[in-house]
Amino acid sequence: MVNKRLVGQLGELIAAKYFTDRGYTIVHRNWTCRWGELDLVVEKGADLVFVEVKYRAGLTNGHPSEAVGYYKKKSLQRTINMFLASNYSTKPWRLDVVCVTRLGKSLRVECYEYVALH
């Protein structure tokens, strides 16, 4: 049986490396509040980026991005608002979704920037 938590952590490590390789600094990992969890919060200059990570072992159950639907976006919006309020942040921000897909022995990493929350 696959440990979902470990698989999720692997996806988050890959996403963190994706951003740090591009000059971003990790601000938080797995930030939680009553509304949900933010997988990663990264920043570079004036950019504050909230990152939702989705990992799939193949495409038989659909593309990872399909798991970020209406209710997930609603939860993310509430969680982001709570993060901003609790950190007194007025920085401009965006939501990115990083999809990690295992295809055989290789991994495909795709980043969708500026994901709309409505």
Secondary structure, DSSP 4 states (H G I P E B T S, - for coil): ---HHHHHHHHHHHHHHHHHTTT-EEEEEEEEETTEEEEEEEEETTEEEEEEEEEESSSTT--GGGG--HHHHHHHHHHHHHHHHHTT----EEEEEEEEEEETTEEEEEEE-S----
